[in-house]
Amino acid sequence: MNNADLVIIGGGPAGLAAAVAARKSGVQDILILERDNELGGILNQCIHNGFGLHTFKEELTGPEYAARFIDQVRELDIAYKLNTMVLDLAADKTVTAMNKTDGLFQLHPKAVILAMGCRERPRGALNIPGYRPAGIFTAGTAQRLVNMEGYLPGRRVVILGSGDIGLIMARRMTLEGAKVLCVAELMPYSGGLKRNIVQCLDDFGIPLKLSHTVVDIQGKERVTGITLAQVENGRPIPGTEEHYDCDTLLLSCGLLPENELSRAAGVELSPVTGGPAVNESLETNLPGVFAAGNVLHVHDLVDYVSEEAAAAGTHAAAFILGSEPPAGRILPVHCTNGVRYTVPTTIRPDCAGDTVTLRFRVGGVYKNKKIAVYCGESCIYSRKRPVLAPGEMETVRLKADLLRSGDAVTVTLEEG
Ligand SMILES: Cc1cc2nc3c(=O)[nH]c(=O)nc-3n(C[C@H](O)[C@H](O)[C@H](O)COP(=O)(O)OP(=O)(O)OC[C@H]3O[C@@H](n4cnc5c(N)ncnc54)[C@H](O)[C@@H]3O)c2cc1C
């Protein structure tokens, strides 16, 4: 097995954009390892439009957006192996993988980019009481069945969870002839983008029941109905139960970054995002191991995945080619007052170039606030935001010059 200087685990939008950027930055020997039988990741099943508005100023479908990057990978002659499962990553960056033609093999790259995406939280992780009949699917599985395999998972549907996948599947199932009775959401606000609530629920008259959850599933062979109840402080309120006759329950209750490989390698993970803690170069605590895309933190827009992954590819190239500046000072990034996490969690001002991009999400819905960033005592960034919600990722670009003094960076919300 030929070795590669850069191994990228995952051939979704993050892996593809990272590969293209690393090649353009001068790395010749790149190998993408993808367990599926095609490149493109989750985008292959997202046949709705709405992708690429920022990157290409066009509204593309998921497969069309992926194709733009797959074409570049082919034009740049970047090597990839499909149907290839990465089984292990060691702290010294040894990658162990397997496929039918090569069998079990090991690679010893100079750098690795983690781009394994995320998976959906299954029923087993949700503690919903009731029987375990057929007819309960995660929304992403239902999306794959409808869009790629050509099956309709059910005809009368309740969806639990109002993240973007749940909202998109409410519209998709309706367009395919199913009756979507409602989308129930445990929180008092939706976890999805505003535009998806309007385009996927409001336009089709599908009710969104906030502060509601499923308290019972009926049916032994197949789902015959579910019971919803209103919740307060996360607990069902007795007497508020409503019964729905349905044959299908779709679960869209959160995404978990796929970090089993990272954890086994000794990559430090954030308890909030479930993704690696990284510095401004998107490098983990293991030198030469970088991360980008949904494996790092769950994104709502693929454009930001591609942008972030391109930065990881450029930094991995600098690591391989030895052109990284010396690390110098390390500033921790703290978050307070409603800011749940930040990516990155540390910044090395000497390695930051002209700007540092900070991405974060808030923990609740906030109105008329100001995002403020401090370096030490000095406010180095401030922007008014009429509404902030957990479903929308925020991006802040800081001038690296302003990080020259101070010993920590703090991201916070203040009165607008
Ligand atoms: C249902 C849905 C709807 C969406 N709608 C929109 C939208 O309208 N607009 C928008 O901009 N964005 C949308 N997104 C978001 C966007 O699609 C994702 O943010 C993006 O696909 C994430 O890219 P990724 O490369 O990080 O992960 P993925 O696309 O998940 O790719 C990860 C890849 O890694 C591979 N992999 C994982 N582990 C291994 C391993 N051990 N070995 C080898 N390969 C491995 C996987 O097979 C996969 O191909 C949507 C996402 C979903 C799920």
The ligand as a MOL file (V3000), in Angstrom:
LIG
                    3D

  0  0  0     0  0            999 V3000
M  V30 BEGIN CTAB
M  V30 COUNTS 53 58 0 0 0
M  V30 BEGIN ATOM
M  V30 1 C -31.2470 15.8920 6.1230 0
M  V30 2 C -30.2870 17.0130 5.9630 0
M  V30 3 C -30.7010 18.1680 5.3080 0
M  V30 4 C -29.8060 19.2150 5.1060 0
M  V30 5 N -30.2050 20.3260 4.4110 0
M  V30 6 C -29.3090 21.3290 4.1540 0
M  V30 7 C -29.6920 22.4570 3.3290 0
M  V30 8 O -30.8320 22.5830 2.9060 0
M  V30 9 N -28.7440 23.3860 3.0450 0
M  V30 10 C -27.4650 23.2700 3.5290 0
M  V30 11 O -26.6130 24.1040 3.2320 0
M  V30 12 N -27.1030 22.2090 4.3200 0
M  V30 13 C -27.9820 21.2380 4.6440 0
M  V30 14 N -27.6090 20.1610 5.4100 0
M  V30 15 C -26.2860 20.1420 6.0390 0
M  V30 16 C -25.1590 19.5460 5.1910 0
M  V30 17 O -25.6340 18.5640 4.3390 0
M  V30 18 C -24.1440 18.9580 6.1260 0
M  V30 19 O -23.7440 19.9870 6.9850 0
M  V30 20 C -22.9150 18.3930 5.3880 0
M  V30 21 O -23.2910 17.3160 4.5750 0
M  V30 22 C -21.8390 17.9190 6.3770 0
M  V30 23 O -20.6990 17.4970 5.6570 0
M  V30 24 P -19.6200 16.5060 6.2950 0
M  V30 25 O -18.6540 16.1940 5.2080 0
M  V30 26 O -19.1090 17.0680 7.5490 0
M  V30 27 O -20.4380 15.2030 6.7030 0
M  V30 28 P -21.1460 14.0730 5.8160 0
M  V30 29 O -21.8360 14.6520 4.6440 0
M  V30 30 O -21.9450 13.2680 6.7720 0
M  V30 31 O -19.9020 13.1840 5.2930 0
M  V30 32 C -19.1290 12.3760 6.1670 0
M  V30 33 C -18.5990 11.1960 5.3640 0
M  V30 34 O -17.6660 10.4680 6.1570 0
M  V30 35 C -17.8480 9.0900 5.8870 0
M  V30 36 N -17.3220 8.3260 7.0290 0
M  V30 37 C -17.7050 8.3990 8.3330 0
M  V30 38 N -16.9730 7.5570 9.0940 0
M  V30 39 C -16.1160 6.9230 8.2650 0
M  V30 40 C -15.1260 5.9120 8.4470 0
M  V30 41 N -14.8780 5.3850 9.6720 0
M  V30 42 N -14.4230 5.4970 7.3790 0
M  V30 43 C -14.6540 6.0170 6.1280 0
M  V30 44 N -15.5980 6.9650 5.8910 0
M  V30 45 C -16.3090 7.4130 6.9440 0
M  V30 46 C -19.3580 8.9490 5.7110 0
M  V30 47 O -19.7060 7.7910 4.9940 0
M  V30 48 C -19.7020 10.2350 4.9510 0
M  V30 49 O -19.6650 10.0590 3.5620 0
M  V30 50 C -28.4960 19.1130 5.6250 0
M  V30 51 C -28.0970 17.9390 6.3100 0
M  V30 52 C -28.9710 16.9080 6.4880 0
M  V30 53 C -28.5070 15.6640 7.2390 0
M  V30 END ATOM
M  V30 BEGIN BOND
M  V30 1 1 1 2
M  V30 2 1 2 3
M  V30 3 2 2 52
M  V30 4 2 3 4
M  V30 5 1 4 5
M  V30 6 1 4 50
M  V30 7 2 5 6
M  V30 8 1 6 7
M  V30 9 1 6 13
M  V30 10 2 7 8
M  V30 11 1 7 9
M  V30 12 1 9 10
M  V30 13 2 10 11
M  V30 14 1 10 12
M  V30 15 2 12 13
M  V30 16 1 13 14
M  V30 17 1 14 15
M  V30 18 1 14 50
M  V30 19 1 15 16
M  V30 20 1 16 17
M  V30 21 1 16 18
M  V30 22 1 18 19
M  V30 23 1 18 20
M  V30 24 1 20 21
M  V30 25 1 20 22
M  V30 26 1 22 23
M  V30 27 1 23 24
M  V30 28 2 24 25
M  V30 29 1 24 26
M  V30 30 1 24 27
M  V30 31 1 27 28
M  V30 32 2 28 29
M  V30 33 1 28 30
M  V30 34 1 28 31
M  V30 35 1 31 32
M  V30 36 1 32 33
M  V30 37 1 33 34
M  V30 38 1 33 48
M  V30 39 1 34 35
M  V30 40 1 35 36
M  V30 41 1 35 46
M  V30 42 1 36 37
M  V30 43 1 36 45
M  V30 44 2 37 38
M  V30 45 1 38 39
M  V30 46 1 39 40
M  V30 47 2 39 45
M  V30 48 1 40 41
M  V30 49 2 40 42
M  V30 50 1 42 43
M  V30 51 2 43 44
M  V30 52 1 44 45
M  V30 53 1 46 47
M  V30 54 1 46 48
M  V30 55 1 48 49
M  V30 56 2 50 51
M  V30 57 1 51 52
M  V30 58 1 52 53
M  V30 END BOND
M  V30 END CTAB
M  END
